[in-house]
Amino acid sequence: MSSGRGGAKKSSAWSSRFLGGRYSVLWLTSVTAALSFVTALIAMCQPSFAAIVQESLSSLGLRGTSRMISPAIYDHVQQAIRVALESTVQPRDFALASEGAQVVSALTSQVDFIEGGSQNLPENVLTEGLHLESCWIFPSPQMQIGIRFREHHFMPTHIALDMGISSGFRAIMQAPRHVVLWGLVDGNAKRLAYEGKLSEYRKSVARLGTGPAESLGYTFLALAEFEFDPYAAFPLQTFPVADAIVDAQMTFGVLVLEVRSNWGGRTTTICRVRALGDIRVV
């Protein structure tokens, strides 16, 4: 499976590419400091875990550690890292309701019965809440969500998924696996780029189809394809939009995140979707 920037882009690559060059040093410093603090704090009660963390600092890849430690300690590590991250300067997230983002119901998976009650809504992914009650739990391994941005000339560069603060086998099974990000193509200028300079790129992603399961007759362009890794050290994972899209400076007013499979669960859970990029001045 390939991602938008050529070759497989596993989400465990939550390194300097995560926030871009301007934020990478600050971000990595914060994460390293948080991990070092947690290591020192729990070394006395669980030395084996301290060794795991120290080893991971050299590789910046803690894949699989959640299966080697207790859920309680793992959750504490996750929260310590999150505190370090959230205390640094973050790039603007255009997929927040507070930024004017809205769910496009017609392009979002619908169900007759809402599992989890009336608070289990797709709009939850546009908020900053990260506990289970703030997530969207959809009763199927496949689902999609359409997001409309307040800024119609949004140039996406990265998309991020957040599973929130959770652990355990059930949380892993409910995590998205194969995901495709689609951009709705509208307007003459976008159509010209779609049919012209992006024609070769479209051939390279033709295997993905022409759009999400619910397309309503609109023209869509695949912007990224990736696999979310529920075993990664941190539940927030960021993936790049294809170079061809970024280089073409394509703008979109609506994106659709399509989950084509999860990790074996009956339901699929997403706590937050983040859209990173810039606004094109026209």
C-alpha positions, 0 to 999 in steps of 0.5 A, spaced: 500 500 500 502 506 498 501 513 501 501 520 497 508 521 497 510 515 494 511 508 497 508 506 504 508 511 509 507 508 515 504 512 521 509 510 526 513 515 522 511 521 527 518 524 527 520 531 524 515 530 518 509 531 523 509 538 524 514 540 518 521 543 518 518 549 522 516 545 528 520 539 528 525 541 533 521 544 538 516 538 537 522 532 538 525 536 544 518 536 547 517 528 546 524 526 548 523 530 554 516 527 556 519 520 555 525 521 559 521 524 565 516 518 564 522 513 564 525 516 570 518 516 574 517 509 573 524 506 572 523 504 580 517 500 579 518 497 572 525 497 570 524 493 564 519 499 561 524 504 562 529 500 558 524 500 553 523 507 553 530 509 553 531 504 547 525 507 543 528 514 544 534 512 539 529 510 534 523 515 535 519 509 534 515 505 540 511 500 535 509 495 540 510 497 547 503 498 548 503 490 548 509 489 553 506 494 559 500 494 563 494 499 560 495 503 566 502 505 565 501 505 557 495 510 558 500 515 563 505 515 557 500 517 552 498 522 556 505 525 558 506 525 551 500 529 549 501 534 554 508 535 551 505 536 544 499 540 546 504 545 550 508 547 544 506 551 538 501 547 533 500 548 526 493 551 525 487 545 524 482 547 519 478 541 521 475 544 527 468 546 528 471 552 532 475 554 525 468 553 522 469 546 519 462 542 518 460 535 517 457 534 510 451 529 512 450 527 505 457 525 504 457 522 511 455 515 513 449 514 516 445 509 520 438 508 523 441 506 530 446 510 533 450 506 538 452 509 544 447 514 544 445 521 542 452 524 543 455 519 538 455 523 532 460 524 526 461 532 529 465 529 535 471 528 530 471 536 529 472 537 536 478 537 541 475 532 546 479 525 546 476 521 551 471 515 548 465 519 549 468 525 545 469 520 539 465 517 533 463 510 534 460 507 527 457 500 527 461 498 521 468 496 519 467 501 513 465 508 514 466 515 511 465 523 513 465 529 509 468 535 512 466 542 509 471 548 511 470 555 512 475 557 507 474 554 500 481 555 498 484 550 503 490 547 500 491 541 504 498 538 506 497 533 511 491 529 514 491 527 521 487 521 525 487 521 533 484 515 536 484 519 543 486 516 550 485 509 550 488 502 550 487 495 550 485 489 544 478 492 543 481 499 542 486 496 537 480 492 533 476 499 532 482 503 529 481 505 522 486 501 518 486 502 510 484 510 509 483 514 503 482 521 503 478 524 497 478 532 495 471 534 492 473 537 485 469 543 483 470 550 479 473 551 472 480 552 475 480 545 479 477 541 473 482 544 468 488 542 473 484 535 474 484 534 467 490 537 465 496 537 469 494 532 474 492 526 469 498 522 470 497 522 477 490 520 476 492 514 473 497 512 478 491 512 483 486 509 479 486 503 483 483 506 488 476 508 484 473 514 482 471 517 489 468 514 496 463 509 497 458 515 497 460 520 492 453 523 490 455 524 483 461 529 484 468 529 482 473 526 487 480 526 487 484 521 491 489 526 495 492 520 500 492 513 502 495 510 508 494 505 514 493 507 521 497 504 526 494 502 532 500 499 535 504 506 534 507 510 540 502 515 540 495 515 537 495 522 533 498 520 527 499 524 521 500 523 513 502 527 507 498 529 501 500 527 495 506 531 492 502 532 485 497 535 489 501 540 493 505 542 487 499 543 483 497 548 489 490 545 489 485 547 493 478 544 496 472 546 500 470 539 502 474 533 503 472 526 505 475 521 509 474 514 507 475 508 512 475 502 507 477 497 513 479 497 520 483 492 524 478 487 525 472 490 530 465 490 529 465 498 530 470 503 527 472 509 532 475 516 530 476 521 536 479 527 531 480 528 524 485 534 523 487 537 516 493 541 516 495 546 510 494 553 508 489 558 505 491 560 498 490 567 497 486 569 490 
